[in-house]
């Protein structure tokens, strides 16, 4: 089901590890965008996947846009519009995936790489990782809107105006990432979090993800009302009934995804 050239996919115990693999810096090429978007869309309906871990091959998570081929991509009629649309949909495919996506940043995530990271549900990072918006140095604008989900006003403005890199220890201090670990502990830490999520009701997790995305830009009143309505929906599922029964009976629940 998953056969690609610039990403790899490995699935075990309901956890899919998706690795960006476009050497030397995992730049966001047209092919990588298309493959990653397709993979995430497919995983949304794949019952063998409950959680996705997104990481990069080598020492860099993603160095951003493929600048070497940018003129070729955008120089044709309609090319820029198509490229912009593909980039938007790549980020949305991560954010809107109905399976939780854990970003395991093995190294720098720059420009579009930051946009990929910001679209994930949970972030952890190697001590060698960093986030940055270097577009100011190459005559472009970056994913500032996506970065607003991670950083406060002053830090974000400094990043976009200077290209400064925010290191993993600082990201942890700011609460942007959940863990800052040694490089060899990155995937084990991601796997630990993923296993905790995979043990929950897949239907409940899916509805939680959809709800969190829907209410993100709502007012407090409208958002909480929406959440209450979805809570009532979740409570009627077989998994919810099983969860409550297992709690009373002091045993582990057995979820069926209904």
Buried (B, 14 or more C-beta within 10 A) or exposed (E): EBEBEBBBBEBEEBBBBBBBBBEEBBBBBBBBBBBBBBBBBBBBEBEEBBBBBBBBBBBBBBBBBBEEEBEEBBEEEEBEEBBEEBBEBBBBBBBBBBBBBBBBBBBBBBBBBBBBBBBBBBBBBBBBBBBBBBBBEEEBEBBBEBBEBBBEEEBBEBBBEEBBBBBBBBBBEEEBBBBBBEBEBBBEBBBEBBBEBBBBBBBBBBBBBEBBBBBEEEEEEEBEEBBEEBEEEBEEBEBBEBBEEBEEEEEEBEBEBE
